[in-house]
Amino acid sequence: WLDFPETGGGLLTSGGSAANLGALLAAREWAGNPVNPVIYMSDQGHSSLDRAARIIGIPPENLRKIPSDESFRLDIDCLKKVLENDRAAGMDPLCICGNGGATNTGAIDPLEAMAAVAAQEQVWFHIDAAYGGFAVLAPREKEAFRGMEAADSVTLDPHKWFFQPYETGCLLLRDRRLLWECFHIMPEYLKDATPEEGEVNF
């Protein structure tokens, strides 16, 4: 559905908040635990990203809220400028977070342009598509999500558009092995529960 490569995969979580937390953990692991990491998101981004940043040890002052335009989409020129200023100040840009349907407005950020910036700057690109991401399955809406296929991670919520009667989220990564690297701890008393190859299990 997202046009991820065959290396992609992920797991179900208790909701979008837990999925966003897992995505930021994967980003930090991928970046090698930088000293002064910075996260970039729209001012329309979900509060769970703020919480996830705090949980993984990124202080509020290292979370950049990029202004949105009149359509509530992230201002890409402002993003580039803020990134440039942070690098010049010796900061460690870690992750750009895009909206795949903001909760307040339904706005979809310029994902393709954000993916290009992330690739150029060599930072993780996460899309929080918990609220609106499954609209990618509607033929008339797929174009609006162009760039999602280039994301490093995506959050989706089956309990929204898929009408599941209980809260459940989904975290998908372009390279599912990163989840294993983030969470794998195998003490002796769990040797009998070693997961199969390709299985992601907290």
C-alpha positions, 0 to 999 in steps of 0.5 A: 500500500505504501510502496515500501521495499521488501525490506519494509515491515513493522508491528502493531502497537497499542496506538499511534502514540506508541508507534510514534515513540517507536519511530523516534527510537528507531531514528535515534538508533539509526543515527548512532545516538547523537549528542545534541539531537533535534526533531523537526515537525509542523506546528500542526504535528500531534502532541504524541511526538512531543511526548515521545521526544521527551521520553527518549531524552530529547529536551523540549528546546530541541523540538522545532515547530515549523510554521504551517502555511494557509493550508496548514501544511509545513513551510518547506523553505522555513524547514530548510532555513531552520535546519541550516541554522541548527547545523551551523550552531553545532546541533545534530538534526535527527528527524523530520516528521511529516503529517499524513493527515493532521488530526486538527485539520486533515492537512497533508504536508508536502511529503515529497519535498520533505523527503528530498530535504531529509535525503539531502540532509541525511536525517530520518524521515518519519510520517505520522499518518495515524489520522489520515494515512489509510486514505492512500488506498483511495485512488483519488487521494493517493497522489496527495501522499506522494513521498510517503514511499520515501519515508523511513517510518510511518505511523498508521492507526487501524482503529480510525479508518479501518473501524477497529473496535479497540485502539491499535496502531501500526509502525512500519519501517523501510528497514524492519531490522532497525526495530530488532536492533532497537529492542532486541535483548535476549536473556537466558530465561527467554531462550525458549521464546526466540522469535522466527526470522523476520518476526518483530517482537518487543 
